Amino acid sequence: MASHHLGGRSKRAYDTPIAMKGAIITMRLFYKLQFQEIESKTGVSESTAAKIYSRAKQDAGNEDFHDMLASLSPKSDRPGMKPKIANGSKLSMEIRNDILRWEDYKFQDAAAPALHAAGMTAARSTIERVAHERQDPLCPVPIVRGIRPKKPPLNAQQKDLRFKHCTWLQNIIKRTNCDVIFICSDESPKQFGPGQSGGGKARVSRPMGVNANEYAMHDPPVQFSFSFWGAMCLDPSIPRPCVVWEPESQKQKNELQRKVIIDNEIAKEKAEEKQRRASIQGTVEYNHMKKVNDKINGDNERLKQQGIRKGRRHLRRPEQEFKYEVFTRGKGKGMDAAWYANHILKPLLYPYYKAVKEANPGKEVYLIEDNVSLHGSARRKLSHLAEELGILFVDHPPNSPDLHPIERCFGRLNHEVNIYDCYSASKEAKRQAKEWLLEMWREDKDLGDYILGRASNDTFLSVAKKCKLKGGNNNFTG
């Protein structure tokens, strides 16, 4: 059923266009349709259609078709109060121009100078009507307010990846009959002190044309901040791991650099061992190489039969298939892949995965991390350990915090951080804040209940359904 007017059914008879009124009179007078049938064909409610017909009959004084049509007057000619600010008027265009010029002001604040110059006032609903009109030649579309996005919109490839990820989530939960657990892991900055908003200026009301710096009060700067990492899942019997990253001392940097060198040597030895075993028939590596090269031979033969040379590939060598990567420490001041691998994956996250898997026999356990380069590099660094533990990873799509439930849990934790009293940056204040933060994630009952709700399979299904209904799109502005 096609709806008319502004995309929905009319609530009153005078809101109905004249053409629609004529159609109602025609269907009733010549085709003898009931008003209920007219509603199904036009989208005009039964009572409104009856009112339109009876009013036209009353104004015409008879049921002559031409007289009833002549009795229909345009909406603009109907009696009633004239709009305070007419659509398309000079004042209307001045208000719309000011709204666009002062885009960070609310509609009524941006319209105040033009209204003051005209010697009149207007309700917020009137100003909103002016903003939403379409008769301005300089801006023929409605003006609306919204949050300024901090990230560009998703492209077609990203939407497709999100759609496929949500389909995979739905299929895996259905296939396992909900016998699946998702472990979510991520890191987030936590700021302590009066200025948890990160500094800047608070929003305040101010007269038009006055410098904002004369009115806006600066937020006090934060006392200190931590980079917090945490993991969670549906099983509350396993303590949730977490850690706080702080700037390393030179001694800690040297110690970690030594571990990186040792890990590189171990990775090289393991890669060379796999390359050697790839030539021994019956080994896992040999079977893997055979499968890869059989596929290449099949593809090459198909292209050869078609007379196509482009696209043919050489067979893979063990050195290409089982290669190792030399890792080095990042030059930045923040957390790098080496620290993440040695202080999070190896001692905390991978043991947490193992404990969850052992406590839930018969259930599939998957590990979800977002796709920042830090996580990918650290995972490759410890790929041999992940293979030994049989860890199942989920390829998380980019720019998709709405599909990562731990983000919501971090938001709830941020609320608690914002109300934490902290007015010092001393070592003792930092120590207490650090202990409080770790305890909150591990033991707070309210936060724990919220985490269990966000980690449930029902939440994953709900989020996936909403994402797919939008074609993989999101409204991410954070």
Secondary structure, DSSP 8 states (H G I E B T S, - for coil): ----TTTS--SSGGGS-HHHHHHHHHHHHTS---HHHHHHHH---HHHHHHHHHHHHHHHTS--HHHHHHT---GGGSSS---SS-TT-HHHHHHHHHHHHTTTS-HHHHHHHHHHHTT----HHHHHHHHH-S--TT--S--------SS----HHHHHHHHHHHHHHHHHHHHTTT-EEEEEEEEEEEEESTTTTTSSB------TTS-GGGT--B----SEEEEEEEEE-S-TTS---EEEE----HHHHHHHHHHHHHHHHHHHHHHHHHHHHTTSTTSHHHHHHHHHHHHHHHHHHHHHHTT--TT------HHHHS--------SSSS--HHHHIIIIIIIIIHHHHHHHHHHSTTSEEEEEE---HHHHHHHHHTHHHHHHHT-EEEE--SS-GGG-THHHHHHHHHHHHHTS-----SHHHHHHHHHHHHHHHHH-HHHHHHHHHHTSHHHHHHHHHHHHHTTT------
